[in-house]
Amino acid sequence: MKKRLALGHQEFSEVIGNNCIYVDKTEDIYKLIENGSYYFLSRPRRFGKSLLANTLKELFLGNKELFKGLWIYDKWNWEKKHPVIKISFSLMDYIQHGLFVAINFELDKIAKTHNLILQSSTNGDKFIELITKLSSSQGQVAVIIDEYDKPIIDYMDDIPQAEENLKILKNFYSILKDADKNLRFLFITGVSKFSHISIFSDLNNLTDITIDSKYAKIVGWTKDEVEKNFPDHIKDVAETFKDVFPNIMLQMKKWYNGYSWDGKTKVYNPVSLMNFFDKQVFRNYWFSTGTPTMLMKIIKNRQLTAFDIEKTYISSDILDKYDFANINFKSLLFQTGYLTIKEYDIYLDEITLGYPNQEVDKSFSVHILSELSSRKLDDTYNLLRKIKQSVFQNDIDNFIKNINIIFKNIPYTIVDDKEKYFHSLFYLIIKMLGFDIESEVITIDGRIDAVIKTENNIFILEFKINQSAKKAIDQIKSKEYATKYTDDNRQISLIGINFDTEKMKIEDYIKI
């Protein structure tokens, strides 16, 4: 009998109890517990953090039967049980009641399940009282805190409230530094690391495993894990797409694989992959669960281009930092899952970031275009379809016409480097359509602005701002850019494009 997909399930007991597929992570979990006691893990939303936290909870509670058939089953000391304090900020109603009251209510609720009544009134005092009482009656406590940063992230458009919540959380967590003798294990998860230094400054023994290669696959699924655990589902989608994609695994990899936290181990997004298996349609599943409104505003306000985002470099130190007043955009994109580690040079401490896969690349790019051009997403998608059709038909007139519609409301006049800005948006559009486009292609005589390749054509493009298309064509000819492609059998076309910043459109173009 084919096992069910664990869609919508974050409780380990529900995944096992409902005969859902559980990708066995217990070997990594065992290694985590054996190697240390206090951990912090950052991963994007809906990537398996909550399931991991709940698996840890059931393990320390000693619920042996749930782990039957898993790697850890015959290796764990099931007789040694520990009380668990499991707090999930994603389940707290702090928006209605306020964070301080919500935390107090949660601690009282946990205490009640252990037949305890807490006397303290403040968050911190009540927390340490709960830990101490549980430890004295049942043994050392495992504290598991999931989505620790949600009360801050939810108020990123209200900085005073976010900062107030940060202070409340700092006071709440500060008691942990004096609870060492009562703690068996501490595990904290979140999307972002922006509060890591300030909130947990007293916990100098908290090990950050976010980009630790030993735990690069503790959430997310590797190719081997997918093939091992989902053979029936892979067979089903392979049959569905047999006339379209002969190699279904390759197509799944392009869409949903590619996340990495060490630059080597690549993992699939679990939510996207399960939804794909369920609906059997290549679609944006993870991306659609959250609109990156704040990110789009930052891109627009800072006049960032596709070239500033797509392939960028950063150090591991900067990835740890997040300042309300001066957000490091690269760090923010990485922590929220829109960029991932492509390469990590540990000797130079240089990390190369890029889009993890096609799902994120396409979705994020179309959001950027919609934000910049003040258009609805549906309108943007429709225009992109028309542009794609004109490329296939080699129809330069309609190609330019529809691109101008997108460009019409984009504020080029406020941009300092207008040519780079226009060039990057043009590049973004063509790439979103799925065409092979190279930007700033080096030749022996110069640098080609862009080269587009289709099955039958090669288009060599040169851009000018407030000049003329003829000047662009003359440059292509004089620099002999086409020479680089003379061995290619495809038809070569030269396209010169001039953009008028006052009229905010492509005013002049020549194709030969």
N, C-alpha and C positions, 0 to 999 in steps of 0.2 A: 504493500500500500504506500502510495506516495505521501510523504510527510508534508504538512502545511507550511506555508511561509509565515514567518513571525511578524507580519505587518501589524503595527499598532501595539505590539507587546514590548514592554520595557522591563517587566518583572520576570526574573529568571524562572521562578516557580510556575508562572503562566506559560512561558515558552515550553518548558518540559511537560507540564500537566496537560497542555492542549495538543501534544504530539506535533509541535512545530520543529522546524530545523534549527538546531543550535550548533553554530560553528564553534568547535571546542577550543576555548582559549585558556583552559585550566592549567596547561603546562606553563604558559607565560605568567598566570596568576600565582602559581606555586613558586616560581622563580622570584617574583616580586616580593612575596611574603618572606621567603627564606633569606633574601639578600638585604632586607631592611625593614623599617617599621613605619616611617613617616614619608608620605609621597604626595606630590602634586602633578596632575596631568591636565594639559590643555588640548582640547580637540574641538573642531567645529560643531555647531548644533546638529542634532539628529545623526550622529555618527557612531552611536553605540556606547557612549559614556554611561548612560543610566543603566543599561543592561549589565555592564561591567560592574558598576557599583552594587547593583542588586545581587549579582553573582557572588561578590565578596561577602555581602550580608548573609546569604544562605550558607556559605562555607563556614564562617565563624560561628553561626548558630548551630552548626553540626547537623544540618538536614541531609544526611548521607544518601537517602534514597533518590533525591533529586539529581545526584551526580553519578548514578549508576550508568556504566558504559563509557564514562568520560575518562580522560587521561589520569586525573587526580584521584579517582575513586579508591584505588588500593595503595595510595601513597600518603594520604592525609590521616592525621590522628583524630578520628571522629569522636573519641571519648573526651577530648579536651575541647570543651565548648566555651564560648565567650559571649557575654552580653553585648549587644550591638546598639549603638545610637546612630540611626540612619536619618539624615536630614536632607530633604530635597527642596531647594529654594524655588524650583519650577512649580511646586505644588502648593506653595504658601500664598495666601491671599493678602500680600503686603500692600497691594495697590488700594484696596478698600480700607484696611485697618491700620496701615502704616507698618513699617518694617519692625520697629521695636515691639509693638503689640503682637505682630504675627509670630516673631521668634519666641516670645514668652508663651504664647498659646501652643506652639509646636513642642516646646520643652515640657510643658505640663501634660500634653497628650502622650508623649513618650513615657513620662514618669508614671502616668496612670496605667499604662500597659504592664508595668512592673510593680504595680500596687504601691507606688511611692507618692508621697505628697511633698512638694518642694516649698520651702519656707522663704527663700530669697526672692527679691523683687526685681533686681536688674538682670539683664540677659546674661552677662558674664558670670555673675555669682550663681545664678540658677543653673547655668551650664556646668560649672565646676562642682556644684552640689550634686547634680545628677550623676556625673562621672564618678565622684567619690562614693556615693551611696551604692551605685551598681557594683563598683569594684570591690567594696568591702563585703558585699553579700554574695556576689556571683563570680568574682575574679576579674582580672584585667579586661578593660573595655576596648572594643573595636569601634572607632568613630569614623563614619563614612559620610562625607558631605558632597552632595551632587549639585552642579550648577551654582556654585558659590557666588558667582558674579552677576547672576540674573537681576538682582535688585539694583544693580548699577547700570547694566546694559539697557534695561527697560526705560531708564531715565536719561539716556544720552542726549535727548533734546531738551532736557531740563537739568542743566549742570548743577545748580544749587541743591536740588533734591538728590541728584546722584552723589554729590559730595557729602551730603548729610547721611545717606545710606552707607557710604564708605566708612564714615566715622563709627556708625553703629556696628558695622561688621568688624571693624578693627578692635573695638572694645569686646565684642563677642568672642573673637578668636584669641585675644591676648591671654586668656586664662590657660590656654593649652600648654604654654611654656612651663607652667608649674604643675602640670598633670602627668608628667612623664611616668612616674611610678604606678599610676593607675591605668595607663594605656598599653594595650597590646599592639594596636595598629591604628594608623591615621591615614586616611586616603581622601584627597580633595580633588574634585574635578571642576572644570569650567571651560567656557569658550575662550576667554581672553586671559592674558597674563598681565593686563595693565595694572591690576591691583596687587599683584603678587608681592612686590617689594614692600609696599606700604601696609597692606593688611597683615601680612605674615612676617613682618620685620623681626618680631620676637622669636619666630620659629626658625632659628638658624640651622636646625637639623632636618628641615623639610627638604627632601630630595626632589628636584624637578626632573621628571622623566619625559618631558614633552618631545625633545629631539634626541633622546637616548636611543641608540641603535638597538639595544637589547630589547626594547619594548616598542619597536617601530610598527609591529603588527598586533599590538594588544587590543586595538579596536580596528575595524575595517577588515576586509577579507582579501587575502592574496589569491592569485590565479589558481594555485594548487588547492587552496581551501574551497574555492568556488567549484572547481571540477570534481572534487571529492564529495562535497555535500549537496550539490544540486544537479546530479546527472540527468534526472528525469525532466527537470525544468529546462535544462540546456537542450535536451533532445526535442522538447516541445517547441521551443522558439526556433531551433535549427530547422525544423520541419516547416514552420510558418514562413520563414524567410529563405527557404532553399532556392527559390528562383531569383532572389535579390542579392543575398549575401551568402556565397558558398562557404565562407569561413565565419560563422556566427561569433566565435570567441574573439576574433580580431575586431569585429564591429563593436562588440560589447566593451572591449578594452578601450577603443577610441572614445566611447561615450562616457563610461562610468569608472574606469580604472585611472591610475596615475597619481593618486594622493601619496605623498611621502613625507616622512618627518626625519629622515636621515639621508636622503638623496640616493638611496639604493633600493630599499624595500618599497615596492609599489602595492597599494591596496585599492580595492573597489569601495565605493560608497555603498554601504549595506542598504540604505533606504531606497536609493535609486535602482539598484540591481533587483531588489525584491519587487518593487513596483513594475519594473520592466518584465520580469518573469510573470507577474500577475496579469498585466494588461497587454503584454506582447506588442508594445508600440515603443519605438525609440522616441523618447520625450524627455523634457526637463522636469524631473521629479523632485530632487533635493532642492534645486534652485527655487522652484516655485513655492516652497514651504516658507520662504521668508523674502520679503522685498528689501533690497539693500538701499533704502531711501537715503539714509545718512551718507552712505558711501558715494552715491550719485551727486549729492550736494557738494561734498568735498571735491570731487573731480571737477565739477563745474566752477566752483569758487576759486580753486587753485589753478584752473586752466591746464589740467593735466591731459596728456595725450595717450594714445594707445602705446606709443613708444616708451612712455614713462612707466607703463604698467606691465607690459607683456614679458619683458625679460629684464629683470632688475636685480641688483646686487645689494647685499646687506650683511652685517655681522651678527653673530649669535647674541651679542650683548644688546643690540638694538631690538631684536625680536622680543626681549623681555620687558621692554619699556612702553609705557602708554601714559601720556600726560593729557589730562582733560583740556588744558589750555593750548597745547601744541601737539596734536595727534601725529604720530609717525604713521603715515598712510600705508607704507609698505608692511610694517608690522601689523597694522590693523587688518589688511587684506589677507595676510598669512594666517593670523589667529582665527579669523572668521571663515576660512576655508576657500576663499576665492583665488588665492595663490597658494602654491605648495612648493616644497623644496625640490628643485630639479638636480642640483649638484651641491655638495658640501665639501669644501676644501678645509679640513680640520687644521692643517698646518698654517694656512693663511687666515683661518677663521672667516672665510668668505663663502656666503651662501647665495646661490643663484635661485631666484624665485620665478615661477611661471604658472600659467593656468594648468590645472591638473588634467583636464580632459575637455572633450567637445561640449559636454553639457554646460559646464561653467563658462567656457570660452564664448560660445555663441550667446548664451543668455545674458552674461554680463555685458558683452559688447552691444547687444541690441538695447539694453537698458541705458547704456551710455548715450547711444544715438538718440533715443527717445527723450532723455533728459535734456540733452543739449539743444535739440530741435523743437522742444516743447510739444511733441506729438504723442498721441496715444500709442501703446505698444502694438495694437492691432493694425493701425495705420502704417506704422514702421515696417511691420512684417509684410504687409501687402506691397509696399513700395519695393522692398528688397526682392520679392518674387518677380516683380516686373523688371527690375535691373538684371536679375539673373537670366531671365528669358532673353533680354536684349543682347547679353553677352553671347549666349548660345547661338543666337541668330546673326551675330556680327553686325548688329544694328546700333551704330555709334550715336545716332540722333536721339533715339529713345533712351539709350543708356545715359546720356548727358542730361536729358530732360528730367528723368526721374531722380537722378542724383541731385539736381538743382532743387527739386521739391523738398528733399531732406535738408539741404543746406540753407534753405530760405530763412529760417528763424534762428540760425546759429550765430551768436554774437562775435564774429571775427574781429570787429573793430576794437575790442578791448584786449585782444591778444597781441603780445609783443612780437613773437616769432610767427607771423601769419603763414609763411610758407610751410613751416613744420606742422602747424596746426591743421591746415588744409590737407597736407600730404598724409598726416596720420589718420584723419577722418576718412579720406578716400581709401586708404589701406584697410581700415577697419571694416568698411562696407564690403569690399571685395572678399576679404577673408571670411566674413560672416556668411557669404554666399557659398562657401565651400570650395572656392577656386584656389589654385596654387598661385600665391602672390609673394614675390620677394621684394623687399624694400631696400633701397640704397645698395644696389648690386655693384660690387667693385669690378671694374675692367682696367685694362692696361692704360687707358686714356682718360679715365674719370670714374664717375659714380652715377649709375642709372637710378633715377628716382624710384621707379617701380617696374616690375616685369610680371605680367599676368600670363599664365599658361593654361590652356584648355586642351581638350583631346586633339583638336585640329589646328589650333592657332597659338601664336605667341604675340603678345602685345607689349611693345616697349614704350613706356610713358615718361614724359618729362613735364614737370609742373613749373609754371611761372605765376607770380603774383603781380597784378597791375602792370603787366608788360604786354606780351602778345604770344599767340600760339605759334606763329611763324618763328619767333626767336627760340622757342622750345624745340621745334622741329629742326631748325638749323643746328642747334647744339647736338641733337641726336645724330645728325649726319656728320658734322665736323669731328665729333668724338668717335665716330664709327661704332656706336654701341651695338648695332646689329651683328657685327663681325663675330661676337661671342657665340652667336646661335646659328651660324651658317651651316654647321654640320647637322642641324636638326631638320627633319623633313616637314615639320609643320609650317604653315604659312605665317610669315612674319609681317606684322603691321606696326607702323610707327605712329604714335599719337602724341601731339603736343597740346597741352591744356593751359589756358590762362584763366586765373580766377580774379574777379573784380571784387575788391573788399567793400567798395561803396554800394554796389548793387547786390552783394552777397550771393553771387552765383558764378558758375563757369560761363564767362562771357564769350570766349573765343576758343575754338578747338579745331585742330586739323588732323586728319588721318590719311596716311599714305601707305 
